[in-house]
Structure formats: C-alpha cells, structure tokens
Amino acid sequence: MADSRKPSPSPLSRREREIMDIVYSRGRATAAEIHQALVEPPSYSAVRALLRILEDKGQLQHVQEGQRYIFTPTLAREEARRSALRHVVE
C-alpha cells in the first residue's frame, strides 16, 4: 500500500542499508528474495521485521500480490543518497 509518509531522517542500520541496496538493485523484491540475497542472513522472521521497520521509516512500501508482499523503495536511489548525505552533513 502506498502512502504519503516521508523518509525518516534517522540513519539506517548496516542491515537496513543492505536490504535497501538489494531492493534498489532489483527494483522490487519479496521478503524471501531479500532473505536469500543477504550475506549471512538473519532468520526470515528478522528480515520481515526489518522490512516493517523500513516501511515505518518511510523507506519502503509494499503491494500485495496473491499471498506475498512486493516491496519497492519510496524514493529514487539518487534522491535517497542525497538525503543520507544531507543527514550526515547536518
């Protein structure tokens, strides 16, 4: 479900950044695809929890296709980079 939440200025954890890199590289991904692509992945449940956190932070959104959720970034990759750099500078 898409909504109008803005990305949070709070920094992302290492694992959150890794998940975002996977979603950006694929354009869209399921939790299972993300879990499979992670290096030394945590449990599947932990990945789902991280995806929920990233949605709460406004970094991801999802749509339901059948029984699965498809996650997509809310910002273009370049815009997200600029926002992260702005946060570091501030």
N, C-alpha and C positions, 0 to 999 in steps of 0.2 A: 504494500500500500504506500503510495507516495504521499508525502505531506510537506508542509512548509517549514519544518524545523531547520534551523541554520546549524552548520557545524559548530561544535563547541570549541572555544579557544583552548581547552585543556589539551595538553600534549598526549600523544598516543604512546602506549607501551610498545616495547620491541615486538611482541607477538601481535598486537593490533596493527602495527605498521606492516608486518609480514603478511597478515591477512589482506590488508588493503592493497599491497603490491600484487598479490595473487588475483584479486578481483579486478584491479586495473588492467593487468596483463591479459586477462580473459574477456574483460568487458562485462561479464555476468557469470555467476557461479553458484552452485548449490553448496550447502554445508558439507556434504560428502566429498565434493570435488575439492573444496578448500582443505578439508581434513587430509585428503590424500596428497595434496601438493605441499603441505607444510613439512619442513625439516624437523625431525624429532617431534612429531605432533603430540599434543596432549590428548586426552580422551575426546571422543566425539562429543560428549556432553559439554566438555570445557570449550570446544570450538563453538558449539551452539550458544553458550553463554557469552563468549566473546563477540559473536555476531550480534547478539541482543544489545550488548554494551555499545558496540559501534553504531547500531541504529539509534540508541538513546542519545549518543553524542552527535547524531545527525550526519554521520559519515556514510552510512549505508541505508538503503531502503530495500524492500522486498515486494515481490508479487508472488501469488500462489499459482502454481501450475500443477493441477492434479493434487497429488499428495505431498509435493515438495515446494519449498520456497526457493525462489531465484533471487539472489542478492545482486544489486548494482550500486555503484557509487553515486552519491548525490551531487558531487562536484566533478568537473573535468580534472584530470590528473594535474595539469599545469596550474589550474586555479588552486587546487589543494596544496601544491608545492609553495605557491606564493603565500598562501595563508599560514602555512607552517613556518616559513621564513620570517614573515611579519611577527609571528608569535615569539620566535627566538630573539629577534631584534628588540622587541618590547621588553 
